[in-house]
Amino acid sequence: MSGVPHTIDDITSDWLTSVMADATGGSPVALRDIAPLEGTASFQGNLVRARIEADTGAPESIVIKMVPKNEGLRGIGRQLGIYAREAAFYLTIGAESGVRRPVCYGLEIDAETGDSAIVMEDLGALRTGDQLSGFALSEAESAIDQYALLHARWWNEPRLAASEWLPPWNLPAMVAYLPQAFQQQAWPTCAALFADSFGDDENTLGMLLGEHVAPLMNLIGTGPVTLVHGDARHDNLMFSADESIAPHMVDWQYVASGRGIVDIAYYLSQSGDPAVVAPAEQALVERYHAGLEAHGVTGYGWDDCWMDYRRLAFYALVYPIFTAALIDPAAGEQKHALGVILSRGFDAAKRLDSASLL
């Protein structure tokens, strides 16, 4: 039986002492208190906060990220390999990613299932972004600066292709699976769930996207490639009260190699109210492009960047459309939240005339 904890009851002083040995210099870790982390309901993870004591090298409070409690969701994550992928990120390149992210104090991976449990820094003093409420313009600017820094740091870096744990965005198995799953399951489910609110434009665009998922995945996976966060939602940014401090990026389960602009397209098209995004959209993408160049990126012109953004804002609809197959149709709050995100995504695709670039 795996030693990787799956529930709060599996986390013990002995387990923490073992996985945190490098951080504590082997000092025993005493678990004093543990509780679920409030407000962290997630399709991808199960988070708890623990109060601990150790002689050296350990904070008073930590967060442990485990795989989801729900077996169905856990199975999807295993199929995608996202639990082992996030753990590998922290084990290998997390510390040199170039951006603020939780400090990892130790982790364990089940080699058979890919399940992981990651002990990380408690960022509870920071404010988590709220995708549903949407970002303020100043928050978007800070986020854009961090994505530019991340992408420039890893721009065409040979180590990405050499990292066996890091998939390219156009991994052949995913290019074979995702378009078929989109057309046969995800889009029909989404269209039925929102039949009362989708009009002709949404239905036409949804069908069109299904025909272009594979080509767009291949576009993202071809050069120039960089380290892509892969889940660039406002919910995955944590902000200090001091606006001069860059936000932390969390949830690295979908990290991959690909065109960095996919992070920007997803973030701007679905994490902000169109009334905020639309007037500033081109300026924000220009800020990203200028940030790349300021950090040493060459050979990626503005025209290519803007065209990629317009195309991939359309592709980003893949995220909420697949989510429609995971929510409980009877859960009104979930449907409402997803409806807001879908509305923003379709609005962006129409505003940017993305279909004309396919």
Phi, psi and omega per residue, in radians:
M1 nan 2.423 -3.081
S2 -1.153 2.525 3.052
G3 -1.491 -0.060 -3.137
V4 -1.242 2.126 -3.129
P5 -1.201 2.501 3.098
H6 -2.048 -0.318 -3.134
T7 -2.320 2.909 -3.131
I8 -1.071 -0.525 -3.128
D9 -1.281 -0.297 3.141
D10 -1.402 -0.254 -3.076
I11 -1.522 2.092 -3.073
T12 -2.241 2.944 3.066
S13 -1.056 -0.722 -3.131
D14 -1.094 -0.755 3.139
W15 -1.121 -0.796 3.115
L16 -1.069 -0.725 3.105
T17 -1.027 -0.691 -3.112
S18 -1.221 -0.901 -3.024
V19 -1.345 -0.371 -3.125
M20 -1.711 0.221 -3.033
A21 -1.017 -0.700 -3.140
D22 -1.153 -0.647 -3.110
A23 -1.314 -0.512 -3.054
T24 -1.822 -0.013 -3.071
G25 1.199 0.428 3.127
G26 1.495 0.074 3.128
S27 -1.156 2.424 3.086
P28 -1.049 2.458 3.112
V29 -1.918 2.209 3.121
A30 -1.815 2.139 3.097
L31 -1.435 2.045 -3.088
R32 -1.732 -0.578 -3.095
D33 -2.820 2.564 3.137
I34 -2.636 2.472 -3.113
A35 -2.743 2.687 3.062
P36 -1.017 2.534 3.112
L37 -1.414 2.035 -3.054
E38 -1.135 2.520 3.037
G39 1.247 0.450 -3.104
T40 -2.115 0.497 3.081
A41 -0.971 2.254 -2.990
S42 -2.598 2.554 3.012
F43 -1.275 -0.367 -2.977
Q44 -1.872 -0.284 -3.021
G45 -2.712 2.943 -3.127
N46 -2.313 1.906 -2.991
L47 -1.925 2.439 3.059
V48 -2.319 2.698 3.077
R49 -1.945 2.356 -3.126
A50 -2.206 2.467 2.985
R51 -1.730 2.255 -3.049
I52 -2.331 2.917 3.020
E53 -2.362 2.407 3.046
A54 -2.645 2.719 -3.086
D55 -1.165 -0.691 -3.079
T56 -2.490 2.637 2.885
G57 1.218 0.274 -3.111
A58 -2.256 2.432 3.052
P59 -1.312 2.962 3.115
E60 -1.343 -0.447 -3.094
S61 -2.316 2.413 3.126
I62 -2.369 2.885 3.026
V63 -2.105 2.382 3.073
I64 -1.993 2.191 3.125
K65 -1.820 2.065 3.106
M66 -1.985 3.039 3.108
V67 -1.274 2.833 -3.087
P68 -1.062 2.663 3.064
K69 -1.225 -0.631 -3.085
N70 -1.200 2.140 -3.069
E71 -1.110 -0.651 3.142
G72 -1.113 -0.817 3.130
L73 -1.158 -0.665 3.127
R74 -1.081 -0.694 3.122
G75 -1.107 -0.690 3.101
I76 -1.106 -0.762 3.126
G77 -1.092 -0.676 3.100
R78 -1.136 -0.726 3.141
Q79 -1.066 -0.672 -3.135
L80 -1.442 -0.251 3.133
G81 1.271 0.429 -2.980
I82 -1.357 -0.431 -3.114
Y83 -1.274 -0.821 3.095
A84 -1.174 -0.551 -3.115
R85 -1.157 -0.780 3.124
E86 -1.132 -0.710 3.108
A87 -1.079 -0.734 3.130
A88 -1.125 -0.626 3.076
F89 -1.003 -0.848 -3.123
Y90 -1.194 -0.587 -3.125
L91 -1.241 -0.526 -2.970
T92 -1.904 -1.162 -2.970
I93 -2.027 -0.007 -3.085
G94 -0.945 -0.788 -3.069
A95 -1.171 -0.374 3.131
E96 -1.960 0.369 -3.098
S97 -1.103 -0.479 -3.135
G98 1.694 -0.129 -3.118
V99 -2.230 2.890 3.112
R100 -1.303 2.290 3.127
R101 -2.659 2.870 3.140
P102 -1.049 2.448 3.001
V103 -1.230 2.343 3.086
C104 -1.703 2.183 -3.136
Y105 -1.703 -0.118 3.135
G106 2.716 2.825 -3.129
L107 -2.827 2.927 3.047
E108 -2.438 2.454 3.116
I109 -2.139 2.378 3.008
D110 -1.485 1.958 -3.062
A111 -1.110 -0.437 -3.100
E112 -1.433 -0.813 -3.057
T113 -1.706 -0.381 -3.027
G114 1.468 -0.006 3.079
D115 -1.095 2.615 3.132
S116 -2.475 2.784 2.978
A117 -2.353 2.155 -3.025
I118 -2.045 2.187 3.080
V119 -1.649 2.100 -3.018
M120 -2.425 3.003 -3.138
E121 -1.031 2.422 3.060
D122 -1.488 1.953 -3.127
L123 -1.758 0.468 -3.060
G124 -1.071 -0.353 3.116
A125 -1.324 -0.213 -3.134
L126 -1.642 2.879 3.136
R127 -1.766 2.204 3.126
T128 -1.396 2.343 3.063
G129 -1.081 2.678 -3.103
D130 -2.109 1.825 -3.099
Q131 -1.076 -0.688 -3.086
L132 -1.144 -0.780 3.102
S133 -1.203 -0.548 3.115
G134 1.605 2.731 -3.097
F135 -1.448 2.705 2.890
A136 -1.432 2.728 -3.089
L137 -1.025 -0.693 -3.137
S138 -1.129 -0.618 3.091
E139 -1.174 -0.719 3.119
A140 -1.087 -0.702 3.121
E141 -1.097 -0.740 3.107
S142 -1.122 -0.717 3.121
A143 -1.123 -0.796 3.135
I144 -1.000 -0.744 3.139
D145 -1.069 -0.684 -3.139
Q146 -1.247 -0.695 3.094
Y147 -1.121 -0.687 3.103
A148 -1.085 -0.710 3.125
L149 -1.131 -0.808 3.115
L150 -1.035 -0.875 -3.053
H151 -1.175 -0.699 3.125
A152 -1.143 -0.659 -3.122
R153 -1.036 -0.596 -3.034
W154 -1.983 0.301 -3.055
W155 -1.085 2.062 3.136
N156 0.883 0.608 3.132
E157 -1.308 2.114 -3.099
P158 -1.013 -0.486 -3.104
R159 -1.108 -0.411 -3.126
L160 -1.111 -0.855 -3.139
A161 -1.170 -0.453 -3.114
A162 -1.475 -0.120 -3.110
S163 -1.543 1.865 -3.057
E164 -1.100 -0.483 -3.091
W165 -1.387 -0.267 -3.019
L166 -1.756 1.919 -3.093
P167 -1.411 2.559 2.933
P168 -1.249 2.693 -3.116
W169 -1.059 -0.543 -3.134
N170 -1.782 0.745 3.022
L171 -0.920 2.182 -3.028
P172 -0.897 -0.715 -3.131
A173 -1.086 -0.645 -3.135
M174 -1.324 -0.626 3.097
V175 -1.140 -0.543 3.089
A176 -1.313 -0.611 -3.019
Y177 -1.531 -0.826 -2.924
L178 -1.098 -0.833 3.141
P179 -1.043 -0.708 3.131
Q180 -1.140 -0.771 3.122
A181 -1.123 -0.632 3.114
F182 -1.092 -0.875 -3.044
Q183 -1.269 -0.603 -3.040
Q184 -1.599 -0.459 -3.067
Q185 -2.221 -0.990 -2.965
A186 -1.116 -0.905 -3.102
W187 -1.183 -0.796 3.076
P188 -0.995 -0.705 3.119
T189 -1.120 -0.788 -3.125
C190 -1.141 -0.793 -3.123
A191 -1.083 -0.672 3.113
A192 -1.215 -0.708 -3.107
L193 -1.123 -0.587 -3.083
F194 -1.999 0.512 -3.125
A195 -1.051 -0.478 -3.103
D196 -1.382 -0.206 -3.100
S197 -2.134 -0.373 3.104
F198 -1.329 2.369 3.044
G199 -1.837 -2.912 -3.116
D200 -1.064 -0.683 -3.119
D201 -1.070 -0.831 -3.120
E202 -1.114 -0.758 -3.129
N203 -1.151 -0.679 3.097
T204 -1.148 -0.790 -3.130
L205 -1.160 -0.667 3.111
G206 -1.072 -0.781 3.106
M207 -1.138 -0.710 3.140
L208 -1.123 -0.706 3.127
L209 -1.067 -0.695 3.122
G210 -0.998 -0.603 -3.139
E211 -1.308 -0.299 -3.017
H212 -2.095 0.159 3.124
V213 -1.039 -0.837 -3.095
A214 -1.108 -0.866 3.109
P215 -1.042 -0.645 3.138
L216 -1.237 -0.645 3.049
M217 -1.075 -0.720 3.118
N218 -1.177 -0.616 3.057
L219 -1.069 -0.819 -3.118
I220 -1.110 -0.626 -3.057
G221 -1.408 -0.156 3.131
T222 -1.691 2.860 -3.054
G223 -1.129 2.709 0.008
P224 -1.325 2.374 -3.140
V225 -1.960 2.735 3.131
T226 -2.641 -3.021 3.069
L227 -1.464 2.032 -3.085
V228 -1.804 2.289 3.105
H229 -1.075 -0.799 3.010
G230 1.601 -0.253 3.123
D231 -2.474 1.011 -2.972
A232 -1.401 1.205 3.037
R233 -1.788 2.738 3.117
H234 -1.098 -0.485 3.099
D235 -1.083 -0.386 -3.078
N236 -1.722 0.379 3.026
L237 -2.148 2.456 3.141
M238 -2.195 2.233 -2.930
F239 -1.952 2.457 3.019
S240 -1.430 2.726 3.037
A241 -1.138 -0.430 3.080
D242 -1.510 1.868 -3.035
E243 -1.155 -0.223 3.119
S244 -1.375 -0.211 3.141
I245 -1.604 2.242 -3.103
A246 -1.130 2.558 3.112
P247 -1.218 2.688 2.997
H248 -1.463 2.476 2.988
M249 -1.718 2.271 3.129
V250 -2.149 3.014 3.120
D251 1.042 1.455 -3.111
W252 -1.782 0.492 -3.075
Q253 -1.206 -0.492 -3.069
Y254 -1.830 0.297 3.120
V255 -0.991 2.457 -3.064
A256 -2.744 3.109 2.985
S257 -1.843 2.398 -3.113
G258 3.039 -3.002 3.092
R259 -1.225 2.143 -3.061
G260 -1.090 -0.455 -3.072
I261 -1.087 -0.307 3.102
V262 -1.110 -0.607 3.068
D263 -1.094 -0.756 -3.106
I264 -1.168 -0.745 -3.119
A265 -1.112 -0.743 3.125
Y266 -1.154 -0.804 -3.082
Y267 -1.089 -0.912 -3.042
L268 -1.253 -0.625 -3.051
S269 -1.328 -0.397 -3.028
Q270 -2.223 -0.140 -3.130
S271 -1.834 0.073 3.133
G272 -2.320 2.576 3.044
D273 -1.117 2.332 3.141
P274 -0.937 -0.520 3.119
A275 -1.147 -0.472 3.078
V276 -1.524 -0.739 -3.016
V277 -1.274 -0.876 -2.948
A278 -0.945 -0.839 -3.099
P279 -1.173 -0.403 -3.055
A280 -1.927 0.038 -2.937
E281 -1.031 -0.925 -3.091
Q282 -1.137 -0.670 3.124
A283 -1.107 -0.634 3.126
L284 -1.201 -0.707 3.102
V285 -1.198 -0.642 3.041
E286 -1.081 -0.667 3.103
R287 -1.081 -0.738 3.097
Y288 -1.070 -0.844 -3.118
H289 -1.085 -0.740 3.099
A290 -1.115 -0.620 3.108
G291 -1.139 -0.717 3.071
L292 -1.003 -0.862 -3.092
E293 -1.151 -0.652 3.130
A294 -1.105 -0.482 3.135
H295 -1.676 0.225 2.966
G296 1.798 0.045 3.138
V297 -1.313 2.333 3.064
T298 -2.253 2.832 3.041
G299 1.433 0.139 3.097
Y300 -2.164 1.628 -3.023
G301 -1.278 2.860 -3.129
W302 -1.063 -0.732 -3.102
D303 -1.066 -0.723 3.105
D304 -1.153 -0.715 -3.135
C305 -1.078 -0.821 -3.114
W306 -1.158 -0.708 3.110
M307 -1.128 -0.763 3.098
D308 -1.053 -0.724 3.131
Y309 -1.045 -0.819 -3.096
R310 -1.109 -0.713 3.110
R311 -1.155 -0.783 -2.972
L312 -1.442 -0.273 2.943
A313 -1.109 -0.578 3.056
F314 -1.231 -0.817 3.120
Y315 -1.008 -0.611 -3.074
A316 -1.044 -0.315 3.060
L317 -1.106 -0.307 3.076
V318 -0.969 -0.677 -3.090
Y319 -1.030 -1.056 -3.090
P320 -1.223 -0.471 3.127
I321 -1.164 -0.727 3.061
F322 -1.193 -0.571 3.123
T323 -1.085 -0.524 3.138
A324 -1.006 -0.491 3.141
A325 -1.405 -0.154 -3.077
L326 -1.809 -0.369 -3.062
I327 -1.455 2.838 3.058
D328 -1.447 2.000 -3.091
P329 -0.994 -0.420 -3.129
A330 -1.480 -0.151 -3.117
A331 -1.498 1.737 -3.042
G332 -1.055 -0.683 -3.120
E333 -1.143 -0.721 3.119
Q334 -1.113 -0.759 -3.130
K335 -1.138 -0.720 3.130
H336 -1.071 -0.825 -3.118
A337 -1.072 -0.787 -3.139
L338 -1.143 -0.639 3.107
G339 -1.077 -0.670 3.094
V340 -1.106 -0.798 -3.117
I341 -1.131 -0.756 3.110
L342 -1.094 -0.727 3.125
S343 -1.037 -0.753 3.103
R344 -1.090 -0.754 -3.102
G345 -1.127 -0.767 3.110
F346 -1.178 -0.660 3.101
D347 -1.036 -0.752 3.135
A348 -1.127 -0.768 -3.136
A349 -1.051 -0.677 3.120
K350 -1.287 -0.756 -3.121
R351 -1.053 -0.690 -3.077
L352 -1.578 -0.045 -3.099
D353 0.886 0.817 -3.062
S354 -1.064 -0.617 -3.073
A355 -1.068 -0.484 -3.112
S356 -1.241 -0.218 -3.086
L357 -1.759 0.009 -3.086
L358 -1.443 nan nan
